[in-house]
Protein backbone atom coordinates (compact mmCIF):
# COMPACT_ATOMS: atom_id res chain seq x y z
CA UNK A 1 0.00 0.00 0.00
CA UNK A 2 1.33 3.44 -0.94
CA UNK A 3 0.63 6.54 1.17
CA UNK A 4 0.15 9.77 -0.73
CA UNK A 5 -0.13 13.27 0.68
CA UNK A 6 -1.58 16.14 -1.28
CA UNK A 7 -2.24 19.85 -1.47
CA UNK A 8 -5.19 20.64 -3.72
CA UNK A 9 -6.95 23.80 -4.86
CA UNK A 10 -8.83 25.12 -7.85
CA UNK A 11 -6.76 24.79 -10.99
CA UNK A 12 -7.00 28.53 -11.66
CA UNK A 13 -5.69 29.40 -8.21
CA UNK A 14 -2.87 26.88 -8.08
CA UNK A 15 -1.65 27.23 -11.66
CA UNK A 16 -2.37 30.88 -12.47
CA UNK A 17 -2.45 32.83 -9.21
CA UNK A 18 0.34 31.14 -7.25
CA UNK A 19 4.03 30.90 -8.26
CA UNK A 20 3.76 27.11 -8.31
CA UNK A 21 6.15 26.68 -11.23
CA UNK A 22 8.86 28.55 -9.33
CA UNK A 23 8.18 26.63 -6.11
CA UNK A 24 8.40 23.24 -7.84
CA UNK A 25 11.48 24.27 -9.81
CA UNK A 26 13.21 25.31 -6.56
CA UNK A 27 12.21 22.05 -4.91
CA UNK A 28 13.49 20.03 -7.88
CA UNK A 29 16.84 21.83 -7.70
CA UNK A 30 17.03 21.20 -3.97
CA UNK A 31 16.34 17.48 -4.46
CA UNK A 32 19.06 17.29 -7.12
CA UNK A 33 21.56 18.98 -4.79
CA UNK A 34 20.91 16.44 -2.04
CA UNK A 35 20.64 13.49 -4.47
CA UNK A 36 17.02 12.75 -3.62
CA UNK A 37 14.61 11.27 -6.15
CA UNK A 38 11.69 13.46 -7.16
CA UNK A 39 8.70 12.25 -5.13
CA UNK A 40 6.08 14.83 -6.06
CA UNK A 41 3.82 15.49 -9.03
CA UNK A 42 1.59 18.32 -10.23
CA UNK A 43 -1.65 16.75 -11.42
CA UNK A 44 -4.49 18.56 -13.17
CA UNK A 45 -8.00 17.25 -12.43
CA UNK A 46 -6.82 14.35 -10.25
CA UNK A 47 -9.13 11.35 -10.04
CA UNK A 48 -8.29 10.61 -6.40
CA UNK A 49 -10.53 13.53 -5.40
CA UNK A 50 -13.48 11.28 -6.29
CA UNK A 51 -12.63 8.77 -3.57
CA UNK A 52 -15.54 8.51 -1.11
CA UNK A 53 -13.31 9.35 1.85
CA UNK A 54 -12.34 12.65 0.16
CA UNK A 55 -15.88 13.88 -0.52
CA UNK A 56 -15.52 16.72 2.01
CA UNK A 57 -12.32 17.86 0.27
CA UNK A 58 -14.02 17.75 -3.13
CA UNK A 59 -16.80 20.01 -1.85
CA UNK A 60 -14.25 22.67 -0.94
CA UNK A 61 -12.82 22.92 -4.47
CA UNK A 62 -14.68 25.05 -6.96
CA UNK A 63 -14.42 24.03 -10.62
CA UNK A 64 -11.47 22.12 -12.03
CA UNK A 65 -8.78 21.18 -9.55
CA UNK A 66 -5.03 20.82 -9.48
CA UNK A 67 -3.01 18.98 -6.88
CA UNK A 68 0.54 18.49 -5.82
CA UNK A 69 0.92 14.92 -4.63
CA UNK A 70 3.91 13.47 -2.80
CA UNK A 71 5.11 10.57 -0.72
CA UNK A 72 6.60 13.17 1.66
CA UNK A 73 4.18 14.45 4.31
CA UNK A 74 6.65 17.14 5.44
CA UNK A 75 6.86 18.56 1.93
CA UNK A 76 3.08 18.91 1.74
CA UNK A 77 3.00 20.58 5.18
CA UNK A 78 5.71 22.98 4.03
CA UNK A 79 3.72 23.66 0.86
CA UNK A 80 0.61 24.44 2.94
CA UNK A 81 2.63 27.08 4.81
CA UNK A 82 3.91 28.54 1.54
CA UNK A 83 0.52 28.49 -0.25
CA UNK A 84 -2.03 28.89 2.50
CA UNK A 85 -5.22 28.59 0.43
CA UNK A 86 -4.93 24.89 -0.38
CA UNK A 87 -6.62 21.89 1.18
CA UNK A 88 -4.29 19.16 2.35
CA UNK A 89 -4.94 15.51 3.03
CA UNK A 90 -3.84 12.01 2.30
CA UNK A 91 -5.01 8.79 0.72
CA UNK A 92 -3.75 5.28 0.18
CA UNK A 93 -3.51 3.29 -3.01
CA UNK A 94 -2.38 -0.23 -3.81
CA UNK A 95 -0.67 1.03 -6.94
CA UNK A 96 1.76 3.75 -7.78
CA UNK A 97 0.24 7.02 -8.88
CA UNK A 98 -0.25 7.33 -12.60
CA UNK A 99 0.24 10.88 -13.80
CA UNK A 100 -1.18 10.52 -17.31
CA UNK A 101 -4.97 10.93 -17.28
CA UNK A 102 -5.45 8.99 -14.10
C-alpha positions in Angstrom: 0.0 0.0 0.0 1.3 3.4 -0.9 0.6 6.5 1.2 0.2 9.8 -0.7 -0.1 13.3 0.7 -1.6 16.1 -1.3 -2.2 19.9 -1.5 -5.2 20.6 -3.7 -7.0 23.8 -4.9 -8.8 25.1 -7.8 -6.8 24.8 -11.0 -7.0 28.5 -11.7 -5.7 29.4 -8.2 -2.9 26.9 -8.1 -1.7 27.2 -11.7 -2.4 30.9 -12.5 -2.4 32.8 -9.2 0.3 31.1 -7.2 4.0 30.9 -8.3 3.8 27.1 -8.3 6.2 26.7 -11.2 8.9 28.5 -9.3 8.2 26.6 -6.1 8.4 23.2 -7.8 11.5 24.3 -9.8 13.2 25.3 -6.6 12.2 22.0 -4.9 13.5 20.0 -7.9 16.8 21.8 -7.7 17.0 21.2 -4.0 16.3 17.5 -4.5 19.1 17.3 -7.1 21.6 19.0 -4.8 20.9 16.4 -2.0 20.6 13.5 -4.5 17.0 12.8 -3.6 14.6 11.3 -6.2 11.7 13.5 -7.2 8.7 12.3 -5.1 6.1 14.8 -6.1 3.8 15.5 -9.0 1.6 18.3 -10.2 -1.7 16.8 -11.4 -4.5 18.6 -13.2 -8.0 17.2 -12.4 -6.8 14.4 -10.3 -9.1 11.3 -10.0 -8.3 10.6 -6.4 -10.5 13.5 -5.4 -13.5 11.3 -6.3 -12.6 8.8 -3.6 -15.5 8.5 -1.1 -13.3 9.4 1.8 -12.3 12.6 0.2 -15.9 13.9 -0.5 -15.5 16.7 2.0 -12.3 17.9 0.3 -14.0 17.8 -3.1 -16.8 20.0 -1.8 -14.2 22.7 -0.9 -12.8 22.9 -4.5 -14.7 25.0 -7.0 -14.4 24.0 -10.6 -11.5 22.1 -12.0 -8.8 21.2 -9.6 -5.0 20.8 -9.5 -3.0 19.0 -6.9 0.5 18.5 -5.8 0.9 14.9 -4.6 3.9 13.5 -2.8 5.1 10.6 -0.7 6.6 13.2 1.7 4.2 14.5 4.3 6.7 17.1 5.4 6.9 18.6 1.9 3.1 18.9 1.7 3.0 20.6 5.2 5.7 23.0 4.0 3.7 23.7 0.9 0.6 24.4 2.9 2.6 27.1 4.8 3.9 28.5 1.5 0.5 28.5 -0.2 -2.0 28.9 2.5 -5.2 28.6 0.4 -4.9 24.9 -0.4 -6.6 21.9 1.2 -4.3 19.2 2.3 -4.9 15.5 3.0 -3.8 12.0 2.3 -5.0 8.8 0.7 -3.7 5.3 0.2 -3.5 3.3 -3.0 -2.4 -0.2 -3.8 -0.7 1.0 -6.9 1.8 3.8 -7.8 0.2 7.0 -8.9 -0.3 7.3 -12.6 0.2 10.9 -13.8 -1.2 10.5 -17.3 -5.0 10.9 -17.3 -5.5 9.0 -14.1 
